Amino acid sequence: MQPGFPATLAILMLAPAVRGEAAPADVRLAGPWTVRVSVPGDHAVTGEVAIARLGLVMVASEHYDKLPEFDAQTRAGWRKGARLAGVRAEECTVQGALDPSSLVVRDGSERGARVFRRGIDYEADLDAGTVGRLPGGAIGPDQPVYLSYLYGKQRIDSIVLDARGRLAVREGLAHAVTPAVPELGPGERRLANVLVSGRDAELRTDSLFPILEDAYPEPAVGGVSVAERRLPNALAKLRSGARLRIMAWGDSVSTYKRYQVMFVERMKARFPGANIELITEAWGGRSTLSYLNEPPGSEHNYAEKVLGQRPDLIVSEFVNDAGLNEAQVEERYSRLLGDFRKIGAEWIILSPHYVRPDWMGLGSQRDIDADPRPYVKGIRVFAERHEVALADASARYGRLWRRGIPYLTLMENNINHPNMFGHSLFADSLISLFPQR
């Protein structure tokens, strides 16, 4: 199973979980590594549980044939130099995982090897965990180096009520980027998850994730679906078996071809006679404006690669549009809507997932139901104003903390690339637009 995919939540990808009637437990810190838990109800339980410290991982003499020159100009810390293996996350690194005082750079692995000097021979982004040589220093372009350092992994532990009604802790497996929620034993009830970092000196209140709900609160079934109101042509083709050409148009998230494949599979299960053709047009690290600015004949020219493929239904996913404000959304997306209508295509706007907290202005991964990004507010307003279908994945990400899931543990690059479970939330939001039958 993929790291970071909550095994015990796998069923949530297929159907909403059955909601329990038990009231949430009260969970709070009682000491640096102790949690006090009070479970209400007819068989109330109160007690304290100890969470094991994770500690740091030691890496000795990690070999590099050569170091790139340190790039102090880029704002992306993971691009400034060589990425330490322990803190790598896809093409990026885990922010804050490196113990900044521990890094030592030498010219050999043996005792007595020369120690290079930071600021003279090399420079490092100690928050991102990258290292590069400095011009004029003692590390030449082809100089092998050996790096030693300490770093912290992450772990998710679950506080449970066991089958005998006693409080217990189920310890998860440590992982640098995407720690998974541990599986439970028969008859156990998960009360809270605890996010532990190897660099933590003690637990914090925002390390605790009480289980407040076991599934996203789907809208009540009944009435007229969004698809019936805003995607009538696509829905008619699904029901009749006529070919429905769906385009997933987006940035790097769409290049993985995960959420769109899940969505089509669910559509085929719901409409057994459906004849669906899926096309993906995606460009990593780019936005809708990037497409609009590409000249004719280019690999990602908007008129040729999006409009020219004549899709019946366009699902757009652009987390890289998240810098737009409400007025900019109205201006740009109005242009897109006009173009889509000219070719007879219907449109689903897929709102973006949550990304690295500091990029969103968030101080925690808890209490984050309301997405603070003007872009998200903008597309919600735009969709209502222009009667465009909106698959609101952002709303689902904002409530993950209520299910005990720190959302950043779903990001394989520790920034904005969701794992399989994260992509399933997109598929959930898309299929929810369509009628149950």
N, C-alpha and C positions, 0 to 999 in steps of 0.2 A: 504493500500500500504506500502511496506517495507520502513523503514526510509532510506533516502539517495537516493532513486530511483526518478529521475527527472520525475514527472508525465507528464509534458508538452513535454518531449522528448520520451515518450513511443512509439510513432509511429516510431521512428528511429530504434527500434528493429525489425520492420517488413519490412521496405522499406526505401530507402534514402529519405530524405526530399527534397522538391522542393526548389531550391536555389533562393533566392530573388536577384533582380538586384540592390537593394539600396546599396550605398557605406557605409562602416562601419562608425559609429560615432566616433568622437574624444573625448576621455574620459580621464580626468586628475584631480588630486587633486586641490582644490581651498582653502582648509582649513582643519583643523583636522578632521572634519566630514562633509565636503562639497565637492561635486564633480561637476566640470564644464563639460558640455556636449555640443558638437557642431554636429548637424546633417546636412550633406551636401545635396544638391539636389535642385530641383525646389522650394520646400517648406522648405527651410532651417530653422532650429530652433537652437538657442543657449540659454543656461541658466544654472542655478545652482540648484542642488537638495541637500537636507540634508538627511544624513543617520543616523538613530537613534542608539545611543549607546546601547549595549546589557547589560553591567554590569555583576556583579558576582552573583552567587547563593550561599546562605548561608545554610550550613548544621549544625545543632546543635545536639550534643549528639548522634551520630550514634553508635549504640550498637554492640559490638563484644563479644561473650562469652569468647574468648581467642585470644591472638595474637600468631602467629608463631614466632619462633626465626628469627631475621633479618639475611638474607643471603647476606653478603657483597661480597662473592666470585663470584657470578654469574654476568655476564655483562648485563643480561636482567633485566632492572629495574622493570618490571611488575612481576617478580618472587621473588623479594627480601623480600616481606612480604605480609601482608593482603592488598588487593586492595580496596582503598576507593570507595564506591558505586557510587559516583558522576562522577568519571573519568573512570569507567570501559568501556572497549571496547572488547566484546567477552571475550577471555581468557587473554586479555592484558589490557592496560590502554592508555589513551590519553596523549601523551607526552606534557608537558608544560601547562596542563589545571589547575592544582592546583595552587592557590596563596600560594607561599612557606612560607610567613610570617604569615599565618593564622592558621596553624595547632596547635591544642591544644589537648592533651591526658589526660583524667581524669579517676578516679576510680568510678565515679558516675555521674548521670545526674543532681543531685540537686545542688543548689547554695552552695558553700563552699566545694564541692568535691575536693579531693586531685588532684593536677596537677603533672603529671609525667614529668621527665626531659629528653629532647633529649640528646643523647650521654652518658647518665648514665643509665636511665631506658629503653629507647627505641631508635631506630634509624629509619630514614625515607629516602626514595629516593624521594625528593621533586619534581623532574622533572617528575618521573613516577607516583607518588601518591601512594606509598606503605609504610607500617609501620610494624615494627617487634620489639619484645622485645629483650633486651640485657641480656646475662648471668650475674648474680650477681646484677642486678638491682631490683627495687622494684616491677616490674610486674612479677608475678609468671606464670608458665605454664598454670594454669587454672584460671587466674585472669581476670574477666570481665573488659572491658574498654569502654570508651565513647569518640568518636572522633568528634571534631568540626572543621570546615574548610570552606573556600571559594573556589569556582572553577568557571571556565568560560565555557559556552557552545559556540556553533558556530551557525551562521545563514547566509544564502545566500539571499540577497536582489537583486531584478532586477530593473534596471533603464529602463523605457519603454517610448515609444511614444504612448500616448493613442489614442483612436478612433477619438478624435478631434484634434490630432496633437500637444498635449501638453506634456511636460516632466512630468513624475510622477515616484514614487517609489512603487514597490510592495514588501512588507516585507515578508520574509520567516519565517518558524517556526524554533525556536532554537532547536538544538539537540546536545548532547555531542560529538557524533562521526560522524554521517552521515546526516548533514542537507540537506534538499531537495531544489531544485530550485522551486520557487513559480510558481503557475499557473497564466496565463494571462487571462484578460477579452477579450471579442469579439473585434476584430479589433485592438488589441494592438500589438506593435512590440517591441521585447526585444532588447535593445541597448547594455546593459552590465550587468554583475552580479558583486556583491560586496560581498566578503567573510569577515564576521565580527566575531571577537572573543570577548568573554566576558572579556578577559584579555587585550584587546587592549586599550591603552590610546588614540590612534588616528589611523586613517586609514594610510596605506602605499601604495605606488605605486603598489606593488605586491598584494594588496588587490583587485585591479580592474581587471576585466576580460571582456574587450570589446568583443562583438560578431563579430568575423572576418569571420566565416563560420558557416553554419547551419547543415552541415553533413560532414563526412569524404569524401575526394575526391576520390571516387572509380575509379579504372582504367576504361578507356573507354571500353564499351562492343563491342566485335568484335575480329576477329582473333582466334587463337587457345588458349584455356584455359590452365591453369597450369595442371589441371587434365588430359586433353587429352595428354599432353606431358609427365607428370611424374607419373600419377596414372591411366594408361590405363586399368589395370585389374579391379580395383575398379569401374571405370566408366562403363566398359562393363557390370559388374554385376548389377549396378544400372539400366542400360537401358534394360537389358534382364529380370530382375526380379529374377535372381539367388540370392541365399543367399549371403549377404555381411556381414562378421563378422568384426565389428569395435571394436578395443580396445582403450579406453582412458587410457593412462598410465601416472601416474604423482605423485605429492606430495599432500599436504593438500588441495590445490586449487581444485584438481580433486576429492577429497573425497566428496565434496559437491554435485557432480553429477548434476551440473547446465549446464555449457557450452556444455557438450557433449550431453545432452538431447535436448537442444535447436538446436544444430547442426543436430542431427538425425531428429528432427521434420521438419526442413527446407529442409533437403534432401528428405524426404518423400513428402513434398509439391511440390518440384521441379521435382521429379521423382515419379509420383503417383504409378507406379507399383513396386517400390523398395521393396525388402525383406531384411531388415536390422536387424541384431542382435547386440546389444550394450553390451560390457563388460567393466567394469571399474576395473582396478588394480591400486590402489593408496595407498600411505603410507605417512602420515603426517609428516612433518619435515625432510624428507629424500630426497636424490638425486639419480641420476642414479648410482653413485658409491655405495651407500648403497645397492641397489639391487644386483649389481655385487658381492659384498662382502658377501652376505648371503649364508650360507651353504645349501647343499641339505636337503630337508625336512622342511625348515623353512617357515614361513607364506608368506614371500616375496622373495623367491629364484627366481632369474631372469630366469634361464633356465626352471624352472617348471611353474612359475606363469605368465610369459610373453611369452617366446617362446613356452612353452608347450601347451598353449591354441590355438595355430595355428590361429591367427587372419589373415584376408586378408589385413586389413589396420590398422596401428598403428598410433594414434595421441598422441604424447608425449608432456607433459606440465611439465616443471621442473624449476620453479623459484628458487628452491634450487640449481640448477646448475649454478646460476648467478655469482658465485665466480670463475668460470673457465676463463682462458685467451684463446686467439685464438689458441695457440698451443695445449692446453689441450683439447679444443673442437675437433680439428682435430683428435687427438689421440683417445679419448674415443668414439666419435661419429662414427669414421671409424669402430671401432670394432662393435658397435651396427648395423651399416648399413650392414656389412658383415653377421652378425647373422640373420638379418631380411631377407636378400636376400636368405639365405640358406633355410628358411622355406617358401619362396615365398610371403612374406608380403611386401606391399608397406608402405611408411612412410610419415607422415606429421609432421614436427617439428613446434610446436606452440611457437612462441617467447613470452617471459614473459611480464606481465603487469609491470607498474611502481610501485615501493614500496616506503616506507617512504623516503622522500627527502634526509635526511642526510645519509641514507644507500647507496644512489646512487651518493652522492657528489653534489647534487643539492642545490642551495641556494634559490630557489623559485619554485612555481608551474606554473610559466609563462615562455614563451620563451624557451620551453624544447622539441622542435620537435626532436632533435637528442639525442637518447639514449646514455649516456656516457659509458655504461658497455661494457668491452671487450668481455664478453660472447655473447652479442647480435650481435656485429660485427662479432664474430667468427662463429655463426650459420648462419648468412647471407652469409658469404664467403663459409662456408662448403656446404650449400644448393646449391649454384651456381656451385661450383667446382664438386660436385658429382651428380648434377641433382636430388636433393631431393626436394619435395614440402615443401615450407615454408609458414605457415599462420602467417603473421606478425602483431600480436596483439600489439606489442610494438609500432609500427608506429601509430596505432590508439590511444593508450594512450597518446603518445607524442603530439598529436594535440587536445586533449580534451580542453586545455586552450583556443584554438581558438573558441570553441563553448561555452565558458563562464563557463566551468566546472573545478573546482579545483579537480584534480584526487584523492587526498587523502580523499576527502569526500565520495568516493565510497568504501573505505576500512572499513569493519565492525570491524576489530580489530585495526584500525588506523595504520596498518603496511602493510599487504600484502594479506588480504583476501577480494576479491571484492564482492560487493553486486550483486543483480540480473542484474542490468544495466551493471555493470562491466563485468559480465560473458557474457552478450550479445555481447560485443565487441570481445570476443574470437569467438563466433559463427559467427559473421559478417566476421571475417578474414578467418574462415574455409570455409564457403559457397562461399566466393568470388573466391575460387580456381576452382570452378566447372562451366561448361557452363550454360548459362541462360536457355537453353531449353534442 
